[in-house]
Amino acid sequence: MLIAFNKPYGVLCQFTDRSDPPRPTLAGFGLPPGVYAAGRLDHDSEGLLLLTDDGGLAHRLTDPRHKQPKTYWVQVEGAPQPQQLDALRRGVELRDGLTRPAAATLIEPPSLWPRNPPVRFRKTVPDAWLQIEISEGRNRQVRRMTAAVGLPTLRLVRVGIGGQRLDGLPPGEWQSR
């Protein structure tokens, strides 16, 4: 079984939380029993999360050796310059080593649902949207890559994993694929 879920901002990619007070988890969305997240999205990221009850499928979706591309729409602070996009395309040196090259393009602001809480707006600081595709999945990788080239991430929405796409699925909703 493969489930596509549009993870809302602030939700943990697990079914339980021991924090006090507890934070929202996947348990609150009526997902089928026995599924678990194939990969993860940080609590402050949104978008496509795949869940499955098939360990082999989860491995194929998440293991970097299978190079399943992950596509993100990233709102960044600043006006991206060609050299910043080129740096993302070549790979960025992070504390844990050089990333693989990413596909990075400037895009028009996508039509998305409102985020709660909204992204902080500053009249004096421009922002822009990028589409970034990576084939590895280090911890907070896209955020660290954009920060390393001088474009801090304001909002991060995963829209694709391999051949699976978000395709208009509303936040907090899921569907079998």
C-alpha positions in Angstrom: 0.0 0.0 0.0 1.2 3.5 -0.8 -0.3 6.6 0.7 0.3 10.2 -0.4 -0.3 12.7 2.4 0.0 16.5 2.3 1.7 17.1 5.6 0.7 20.5 7.1 3.2 22.9 8.7 3.9 22.0 12.3 3.0 18.3 12.1 5.6 15.7 13.1 6.3 12.8 10.7 5.6 10.2 13.4 2.5 8.8 15.1 3.4 9.7 18.7 5.1 12.6 20.5 6.4 12.6 24.1 6.8 16.3 24.3 4.9 18.3 26.9 2.6 19.7 25.6 2.4 17.1 22.7 2.8 18.4 19.2 0.5 17.4 16.3 1.5 14.0 14.7 0.3 11.8 11.9 -2.0 10.1 14.3 -4.5 12.9 14.0 -5.2 12.4 10.2 -7.1 9.1 10.0 -4.4 7.2 8.2 -4.8 3.5 7.7 -3.3 1.3 10.4 0.1 -0.3 9.8 1.6 2.4 7.6 4.7 4.4 8.4 6.4 7.3 6.8 8.9 6.5 4.0 11.3 9.3 4.7 10.4 12.4 6.6 9.7 16.1 6.4 10.7 18.4 9.2 7.9 19.8 11.3 8.4 23.3 9.7 8.2 21.9 6.2 5.0 21.0 4.3 3.9 18.9 1.4 4.2 15.4 0.0 4.9 12.6 2.5 4.7 9.0 1.3 3.6 6.3 3.8 3.6 2.6 3.2 3.2 -0.8 5.0 5.8 -2.3 2.6 9.4 -2.2 3.9 10.9 -2.9 0.5 9.0 -0.1 -1.1 10.0 2.3 1.8 13.7 1.4 1.2 13.4 2.0 -2.6 11.8 5.4 -1.9 14.3 6.6 0.7 17.7 5.0 0.1 20.0 7.5 -1.7 21.4 4.7 -3.9 18.0 4.6 -5.6 18.3 8.3 -6.4 14.6 9.0 -6.2 14.5 12.8 -7.0 12.7 15.0 -4.5 11.2 18.2 -5.8 10.6 21.2 -3.6 9.1 24.7 -4.0 11.2 26.9 -1.8 10.4 30.5 -0.8 13.7 32.2 -0.1 14.6 35.6 1.4 16.5 37.7 -1.1 16.6 38.0 -4.9 18.5 35.0 -6.3 21.4 35.9 -8.5 22.7 33.6 -11.3 25.9 32.7 -9.3 23.7 31.5 -6.3 21.6 29.3 -8.6 24.8 28.0 -10.2 26.2 27.1 -6.8 23.1 25.0 -6.0 23.5 23.3 -9.4 27.1 22.4 -8.8 26.6 21.2 -5.2 27.1 23.1 -2.0 29.7 22.5 0.7 28.0 21.9 4.0 29.4 20.8 7.4 28.8 17.2 6.5 30.4 17.5 3.0 29.6 18.5 -0.5 26.0 17.9 -1.7 25.2 16.3 -5.0 24.3 18.9 -7.7 20.7 20.1 -7.5 18.3 21.2 -10.3 17.5 24.8 -9.2 15.3 27.2 -11.1 13.6 30.5 -10.3 9.8 30.1 -10.6 6.8 32.3 -10.3 5.1 32.2 -6.9 3.1 29.0 -6.9 -0.6 28.9 -6.0 -0.5 27.4 -2.5 -2.8 27.1 0.5 -2.2 29.7 3.2 0.3 28.6 5.8 -0.6 28.8 9.5 1.2 30.7 10.9 1.9 32.8 7.8 5.4 33.5 6.6 6.7 36.8 8.0 6.4 39.5 5.4 9.0 42.3 5.3 8.5 45.2 2.9 12.2 46.0 2.7 13.4 42.5 2.0 12.5 40.8 -1.3 11.7 37.1 -1.5 11.5 34.7 -4.4 10.5 31.1 -5.2 12.8 28.4 -6.4 12.1 24.9 -7.6 14.9 22.6 -6.3 15.3 19.0 -7.0 17.7 16.8 -5.1 18.5 13.1 -5.1 19.8 12.7 -1.6 18.1 13.4 1.7 20.4 14.8 4.4 18.9 16.4 7.5 17.4 19.8 6.6 19.4 19.7 3.3 17.4 22.1 1.2 17.3 24.7 4.0 21.0 24.3 4.6 21.8 24.6 0.9 19.9 27.8 0.3 21.3 29.3 3.5 24.9 28.4 2.3 24.4 30.4 -0.9 22.9 33.4 1.0 19.2 32.7 0.4 17.6 31.7 3.7 14.5 29.5 3.3 11.2 31.1 4.5 8.8 28.3 3.3 9.5 24.8 2.1 6.9 22.6 0.3 7.8 19.2 -1.1 5.8 18.6 -4.3 7.3 15.4 -5.7 9.1 12.2 -4.8 10.1 10.2 -7.8 7.0 9.8 -9.9 4.6 10.7 -7.1 3.3 14.3 -7.1 1.2 16.3 -4.6 -1.2 17.2 -7.4 -3.6 19.5 -5.6 -4.1 17.3 -2.5 -5.2 19.7 0.3 -3.1 20.0 3.5 -4.0 17.3 6.0 -5.6 15.1 3.3 -4.3 11.7 2.0 -5.1 9.3 -0.8 -4.1 5.7 -1.7 -1.9 5.5 -4.8 
